[in-house]
Amino acid sequence: MSSFAKPENALKRAEDVVPSLKTYNFVLPELSIGLMSCSGTDKLIHDAELINVGQKQDALQTLHDLFTSRRHRAWQKALERSMFKYIELCVDLRRGRFAKDGLIQYRIICQQVNVNSLEEVIKHFMHLSTERAEQARAQAQALEEALDVEDLEADKRPEDLMLSYVSGEKGKDRSDRELVTPWFKFLWETYRTVLEILRNNSKLEALYAMTAHRAFQFCKQYKRTTEFRRLCEIIRNHLANLNKYRDQRDRPDLSAPESLQLYIDTRFEQLKVATELELWQEAFRSIEDIHGLMCMVKKTPKSSLMAVYYAKLTEIFWISGSHLYHAYAWFRLFLLQKSFNKNLSQKDLQLVASSVVLAALSVTPYGHTHSASHLDIESEKERNLRMANLIGFNLESKLESKEMLSRSSLLSELVAKGVMSCVIPEVKDLYHLLEHEFFPLDLTSKVQPLLTKLSKFGGKLLSAPSVPEVQLSQYVPWMEKLTTLRLLQQVSQVYQVMKIESLSMMIPFFDFSVVEKISVEAVKHKFVALKIDHMKGVVVFDNMGIESQNLRDHLTGLAETLNKARTMIYPPARNASKLGELLPSLAEVVDKEHKRLLARKSLIEKRKEEEERKLLEKERMEESKRLELQKITEEAERKRLASEYEERKNERIRREIEERELAEAQALLQEAAQRIKWKGKKPVIEGEKKLTKQSVMELTLNEQLRERHEMEKKLQKLAKTMDYLERAKREEAAPLVEAAYQQRLVEERVLNESEQQQEIEISRQRHDTELKEKERLIRIMSNKEIFQERVVSRRQEEYTRLRREREERISQILLSRRQEREKLRKLKYYLSLEEERLRKLHEEEEARKHEEAERQRREQAERKAKLDEIAEKQRQRERELEEKEKQRREALLGRSTEGSLKPSEPPAVARPPVWDLLFQLLLLHQVLENMSQGSGGIELRAQYKLHLQNRISGAAAGWMIKCPEMVTNGAAAGRMIECLKLVVGGATMTADPLVDPHLVGVGVQGLVQHGRDER
């Protein structure tokens, strides 16, 4: 790795290595910056580096070494310029790993000094990656267009045809795979790298949010569903780690409003892109992420964002088929728009309210937990609680599943909240027809025109941009299904049997096969009770009250049980007969009885068939008559209802006109009665001659004019009278007022004088009383002073005694505290000495253990080295023995051949290989002698003892087999056998580990001596 005195030198080297590399958003410093400040060694290195011109990889490695070096940990402007160059090289070479390492090191450098520099570098990195990806895409498109211009007469070039047949790819696919795909992969890796670097930096939260938004737009623009799922998982993991490591430095604080808003905006952008890419599962997970954020910080986002939240919820639940949750989400969206959107127009409000009502009606009117198990019911309950929390309804977990979120509760809440008053008239009429009215025969004919009108309503909401486009036509199929269910429910309450053709004519929305599926689903969930008989072509409606199969089975079982009980109580009578009388005629009786029963059976079958045929014919005729009569009755009833409807309509219109005129005349009369009084007879409305509106207005006008003239005259006369009376009263009252005033002055003067005399008398009497009291109390003044001195002296003595006792108690407390401190000080000193002594003992023990372990390790290493040496010698010896044995056999074969030619020459005696083994045993004996001094010698000696015994026994047996002539040789063979017995016996006759090596040595030395004598 090269080292540089300054970052400018690394930058200079990179620029020299890649002179043709161009920058994008900034101007590089002059090339002389590094040369002016580098040392002599750096200049030499620089001169050598100028040779490698045009090698981008070397330039990238040079800058990588610069940023990974520990010498440059302080931020400076030159590092920023070098980082820009480093990013450009990484983008050109598509080295995402190098870019990530460099950005991590640069983040460490400028984390606490200049975070804005890191932000600029990251923005430049994303800009370059995006630009190069777009350039590759444009280049691929230009290449594809250029290929079609070379030959106007040929459709495709020969090489393109060959490639298409071999690889199965088109030209555009190949160009995308070769040019566009690598740059898209690099751009995706760029986004992942930037998100990973910025995930725990509170100072770059805005850049993190911007990067996430750009990554979402990348996935949306190029339909990258797999990368979008991974991106969502990455952001989700970042938030989880953020909550897990709360004490981390520079961690973003979600309690801050700015940070929370950035995270929530990111999640809402994720939700929008997921719905646009139709990744509904990921969209639902995004909804859960947003809800988790709201629960985490206990804050609700802005109303515009919440509108987007509920709008996306409606789409997700509609796609998933959860119509109940879809309706509740629409309801929350309606309440939110009505409360917070002040610019919501009446037309948009009607569309939203109509969507709420239609979504609620789209929910099937029966539940799906009728025959479910307890586990399924609990799962449904938990799911309802979870969805209710997501939608914004706080429910208690103790409620039953059917009480949480249901169609009936939603409809009742819609009525209570006044949603029905905001819908369009068609939706209101449809709601009343399907939920409150009873028209078993005309339900579809009344509903179908409304559905036709509903399919034309919809469009974008101009005053609510956060709400998606509202199309009421999407609810029409579900309204048709609901109409079918309501029709079956109402028909089952009126009819018991109906032909399939009639029922199909009453339901024009679907074929009968679809109606049959809907009926089966309704019967399965106990919504309606019916049976379809295709043989007879009828539909049989049953009563839900007695339709229960358990009840019918129970009644059948009860009848069978009662029948058995009756048989047991009253058994059938048996005629007593003798066996001897019955046996002769038994065969004849059985034959006759059998024939009679067969004839009777055939007769009964014929009669039964005839009766069934007649009954069926009769029922068919009655049914045809009944149906014909029913058609006539229905037609007559329809005509009668139509005529009555027309009459009622005409009568209602005429009555409304009369009532309107009557109300107007009545209002005019009441208004006139309040203003004027009628002269003579008051006009009336009832009777043979009724006043019209015009006549009432004329009478009222005339009466008003007359009343106005009379009132003016009365007011003039009254004004004159009032003036005269007021003047006369004032003239008469003036002398009386003056006399009353003078009299009041005299009375107040007399009253004042009398009150003053009374106050003087009361003061004189109070003074005399106080003088007498003073003379009475002055006699006991001396006694009072004596008592006061006595009390003061006693109190002084008591105070002195209490003060002395308090001082003594304080001194005792101080003394006891001083003693306790002294004891504590001595105890601490003793404990410190004890801790020091124990520490020294522990250190000595650790040192001793360490020395013992080191000594044992050395001994073990020495033993292992010796054993390895012995094993190597033994292997060498065995190889030599094998070679000698091979030579001996060859010599024997040669001598046998020569013996046939020279029979007088005696055969040579082969050297037994056991001697070489004995030498190895001697060496092992010496090793055992040496190991007897160590701590682990006992175990090793026991192991090698068994090894020596086996080797000696095997050698002796082999010797006896291979050299039988030595067995017959008296003295030599005897010594050999005795020595072998001595060795083996010596190794087994005692368990003392100190004796075994000696005995083994004696035996081995004897064998060695025996071998030397033989040689």
Residue, then its C-alpha position, 0 to 999 in steps of 0.5 A: m500500500s502506498s502512503f502519501a504525505k498529504p491528500e493532494n498527492a493522492l488526488k494528483r496521482a489519480e488525476d495523472v493516472v486518469p488524465s481523461l477523466k472528467t468531473y461533473n459538478f465541481v472544478l478540480p484544484e490545480l495540479s501543482i498543489g500536491l507537487m509544491s507541498c510533497s517531500g522528495t520521496d513523494k516527488l519520486i513516487h509521483d514521477a514513477e506514477l506518471i508512467n501508468v497513464g490511463q489506468k482507472q483501476d490504479a487511480l481508484q486503488t490509490l484513492h481507496d488507500l488514502f481513505t482507508s489509511r489511519r493517517h488522514r482522520a482530520w477533515q480538510k477541503a482536499l479530502e472532499r475533492s479527493m472524495f469527489k474524484y473517488i466517487e467518479l471513478c467508482v461510478d465509471l468502473r461500477r465498483g459499488r463495494f469500493a464506493k461503500d467502503g469509501l463513503i463509510q470512511y469519509r463519514i467517520i472523518c467528517q461526522q463531527v466536523n462537517v456533515n454537509s460535506l458528506e451530504e454533498v458527496i452523497k448527492h453527487f454519487m446519486h446524481l452520477s449513478t442516475e445520469r449514467a443509468e439514463q445514458a445507458r437507457a438512451q443508448a440502448q434505445a438509440l441502438e435499437e432504432a439504428l439497427d432498423v435503419e441499415d437495410l430498409e428492405a430487410d426486416k432483420r439482419p442475419e446475425d439478429l435472426m441467428l441470435s433470436y433463434v439460439s437465445g430466444e431473446k429479441g434485440k431489445d432484450r439483449s441490448d437491455r441485458e448488455l447495456v441497461t441492466p448493469w447500470f440499473k443494478f449499480l443504481w439500485e446498489t447506490y440507493r442501498t449503500v446511501l440508505e445504509i450509511l445514513r440510517n442512524n444519522s440525525k443530522l442527515e434525516a432529510l437526505y435519508a428521506m429524499t433517498a428513500h423517495r428517489a428509490f421508490q420512484f426508481c422502482k415505480q418508473y421501471k416496474r421493479t417489484t422485487e427491488f421494491r419489496r427489498l427496499c421496504e424490508i430495508i427501511r423496516n429493518h432500519l426503523a426496528n434497529l432504531n428502536k432497538y438501540r435507543d442509546q446510540r449516539d446521533r440517533p434520530d429522535l422520533s419524538a421530534p416533530e420534524s423527524l416524525q414528519l419525515y418518517i411518516d412522509t416516507r411511509f406514505e410514499q411507500l404506500k402510494v408506490a405499492t398501490e400503484l405497482e399493485l403490490w397489495q400485500e406490501a401496501f398492507r404492510s406499509i399500512e401496518d408500518i404507518h399505524g405502528l409509527m402513530c402508536m409509537v409516538k402517540k401522535t396523529p398525522k395531518s388530516s390530508l395524510m390520514a385521508v390518503y391513509y384511509a383511501k389506500l385502505t379502501e383500495i386494499f380491502w376492496i382488492s382483498g375481498s374484505h368488504l366489511y373492512h372496506a366499508y368501515a374504511w370508507f366510513r372513516l374517510f367520509l367522517l374525516q373529509k366532512s370534518f376537516n375538508k372545508n372546501l368539500s363541495q356538495k357533489d363530492l360529499q354526495l359521491v363519498a357518502s354514496s360510496v360509504v352506503l354502497a360499500a356497507l350494502s356490499v357486505t353479505p347479510y349473513g356471517h361466515t362463522h355459523s359452523a366454524s370451530h372455536l379456534d376459527i372464531e378466536s382467530e376471526k376475533e383477533r383479526n377483527l381487533r387488528m383491523a379495527n385498530l388499523i381503521g381507527f376503531n378502539l374495541e375491547s378484546k372481551l367483546e364477541s366477534k359478532e359485536m365488533l365489526s358487523r354489517s348491521s352495526l355499521l348500517s345503524e351507525l351510518v343512519a345515526k351519523g347522518v350519512m343517509s341524508c348526504v347520499i344521492p336519491e338513487v342510493k337512498d331508494l336502493y337502501h330502503l328497497l333492500e333493507h326495509e321494503f318487502f316486494p317479493l315479486d317486484l324487487t328486481s324490477k324496482v332495483q334494476p333502474l336504480l342500478t343502471k343510474l348508479s353505474k353512470f355516477g362517479g369521477k374524480l373529486l375536485s375538492a378532495p385531491s387525496v381521495p381516489e377516483v370514485q366509481l359507483s359502478q364497481y358496487v353494481p355486481w354486489m348490489e345485484k347479488l344482494t338483491t338476489l339474496r333479498l329476493l330469495q329471502q322474501v320469496s321464501q316467506v311467501y311461497q313454499v314451492m316455485k318453479i325454476e323458470s319463474l324464479s329465473m324470470m324474477i332474477p334477470f341479473f344472473d343465469f340460474s347456475v349463478v343463482e344456484k351458487i348464491s343459494v347454496e352459499a346462503v343455505k350454508h350460512k343459514f340465511v335462507a332454507l330452500k331445496i332445488d329439485h331439478m327432476k321436478g324443476v321446482v325450488v322448495f322453500d322451508n321454514m327456518g324454524i323447523e329446518s334444523q336436521n338435528l330436530r328432525d333426527h331427534l323426532t325420528g329417534l324418539a319415535e323409534t325408541l317409543n316403538k321399541a318400548r311398546t313392543m317390549i311392554y306388549p309383545p305379540a301373541r304366539n300360538a302354541s303348536k306341536l312340532g309333530e303336527l307342523l312338520p308334514s305340511l310345513a313345505e307345502v304351507v311355505d310354498k303356498e305362502h311364498k306364492r301368495l306373498l309374491a302375488r300380493k306384492s305384485l298387486i300392491e306394487k301395481r296399485k301403488e304405481e297406479e295411485e302414484r300416477k293418478l296422484l301425480e296427474k292430479e297434482r300436475m293438473e292442480e298445479s297447472k290450474r293453480l299457476e294459471l289462477q295465480k297468473i290471472t290473480e297476479e295480473a289482476e292484482r298488478k292491474r288493480l295496483a297500477s290503477e290504484y296507484e294512478e288514482r292515488k297519484n292524481e288524488r294526491i296531486r289534486r289534494e296537494i294543490e288544494e292544500r297549498e292554496l288553502a295554506e296560502a289563504q290561511a297564512l294571509l288571513q293569519e297575517a291580516a288578523q295579527r295586524i288589523k281588526w275586521k269590521g263586521k263579520k270576519p271572512v271564513i275559509e270553510g263553508e259553501k262559499k270559500l274565499t279565494k287568495q285574491s279576495v282575501m288579499e283585496l279585503t286585507l288591503n282595504e282593511q289596512l287602509r281604513e285602519r291606518h286612517e283611524m289610527e292617525k286620527k286617534l294619535q292626533k287626539l291623544a297627543k292633544t289630550m296628553d299635553y293638556l293633562e301634563r301641563a295641568k298636573r305640573e301647575e297644581a303640584a308646584p306649591l305642594v312640592e315646595a311645602a313638603y320640602q320645608q317640612r322635611l328640613v324642620e324634621e331632619r333638624v330636630l332628629n339630628e339634635s336628639e341623636q347628638q344628646q343621646e350620644i353624649e349621655i351614653s359616652r358619660q355613662r361609659h366613662d363613669t363605669e370604666l373609672k369604677e373598674k379601675e379603682r377595683l383592679i388597682r388593689i390587686m396590682s401587688n399580688k399580680e407582681i408577686f405571682q408574675e415574679r414567681v412564675v418567671s423564676r420557675r420558668q427560668e429554672e426550668y429553661t436552665r435545666l432543659r438547656r443543660e440536659r440538651e447540651e449534655r445529650i448533644s455532647q453524648i451524641l457527638l462523642s458516640r459519633r466520634q467513636e463510631r467514625e473511629k471504629l469505621r476508620k479502623l475497620k476500613y483500614y483493616l479491610s484494605l489491609e486484608e484486601e491487599r493481602l488477599r490480592k497478593l496471595h491471589e497474584e502469587e497463586e496465579a503466578r505459581k499456576h502460570e509457572e506450573a502450566e508453562r512447565q507442564r507445557r514445556e514437558q509435554a512439548e519435549r515428550k511429544a518431540k521425543l515420541d515423534e523422533i522415536a516414531e520416525k526412527q521406528r518407521q525408518r527401521e521398519r522400512e529398512l527391515e522390509e527392504k532387508e526382508k525383500q533382499r533376503r527373499e530374493a537371495l533365497l530364491g537365487r540360492s535355491t536356483e544355485g542349489s539345484l546346480k550346486p547341491s554341495e553348498p550349504p544354505a545361508v541362515a537369514r538374519p531374523p528381523v526381530w533383532d531390529l525390532l529389539f533395538q527399537l524396544l531398547l530405545l523405547h525402554q530408555v525413553l520410559e526410564n527418562m519419563s519416570q521422573g516426570s509428573g505424567g510418566i505413570e500414564l505414559r509408562a502404562q500405555y507403552k508397557l502394553h505396546l511393548q508386550n504386544r510387539i514382543s509377543g508378535a515378534a516372537a511368534g513371527w520368528m518361530i514361524k518364519c525360522p523353524e530351523m532355529v527352533t530345533n537349534g538347541a542352545a540358541a533357540g533356548r536362550m532366545i525363548e528364555c529371553l522373550k519369556l523374561v521380557v514378557g513375564g517381566a512386563t506382566m508380573t508386577a503392577d509397579p510402574l517403576v519396576d516395568p522399565h527395568l525388567v523390560g530393559v533386562g529382557v531387551q539387553g539379553l535379546v540384544q546380546h543374543g543377537r550379537d552372539e548369533r552374528 
